[in-house]
Every structure is written in structure tokens, then in C-alpha cells.
Amino acid sequence: MSLPSVLSDRLRLPAVASPMFIVSGPDLVIAQSTSGIVGSFPSLNARPQPVLREWLTRITEALAKHDANNPETPSAPYAVNLIVHKSNDRLDEDLATIVEFEVPIVITSLGARADVNEAIHSYGGIVLHDVINNTFAKKAV
């Protein structure tokens, strides 16, 4: 299997930073991505929901500026962790914002939903699925 184009020639290390609840935010994601690993944060860290748009704007602009100033070492893509469990009452709004910004990588957790995968694939994004054990890994496959 070949590496998805969003990751080709953009990683200095083949690593995805963990989207840490409460801890991960724009500053950390920008530092991670400009250092050459996939930076990430949980969408639910951006509170209230409209803050997600602010964070994505900030990250997008910072990475574009870095890439313009450092064409020889462009930033790695970033990821947003999206809780797809039915208890997430922000799912639809967060997904719409993610699609609007064409977030390169989305890490889904606590479930799998074909409609979420299709929305992310519609603009060329990739979906990684966070699993906690072999049962859920087999289910994800």
C-alpha cells in the first residue's frame, strides 16, 4: 500500500501526535506540524463550538505562512480528532466545519460512521480510526 498523497514528502518523522483532551490546541498543532509530524487536537477542545472555526483558521494560516517561508521543509498535515459517538451533540456542526476547512486528516473515535468517512473523502481528506482493542480494530477493518 502506498502512502496517501497528503503524507507524501511532508513528514520528517512517520508520527502522528496524540490528540490530547484539554492539552492539544493550535499552538501545539502548529509546532508539531512545522516540526514535520502530524499535529492533532480533539475538536471538543475548541469550546464553545464556534471556537473550532477560529482554531482551524489560525492553524491553516500559520502552516501556509510556514510553507511559504520554508519551501524546502514544508509543514506536515494536521489532524482533528472527531468523536463520532451518538453522545457528541456537536458532531454535525464540527463535521461541517471540518469539511469547510478541508482538514487533511480526521481521526474518528468511539464509533465508525460511513457518512462521516464519505464527507471527509469528498474533498480528498483521509480518515484514520482510533481503536482501543482488537475487537474494535477488526470492526474498523
Number of C-alpha atoms within 10 A of each C-alpha: 3 5 8 10 11 16 16 10 13 19 21 16 11 11 13 18 17 14 21 13 13 11 10 19 20 21 13 16 25 24 17 21 26 25 17 21 23 27 29 27 26 24 28 20 19 20 9 9 16 12 14 21 16 13 18 22 13 15 21 18 13 18 21 14 13 17 16 13 11 12 9 8 17 22 29 29 25 26 28 23 24 26 22 20 14 10 9 13 11 16 19 12 13 22 19 14 18 24 18 12 14 18 21 21 24 27 19 22 17 17 16 17 11 7 9 20 17 14 16 21 17 12 14 16 21 20 19 14 19 18 16 10 8 9 9 15 12 9 10 13 6
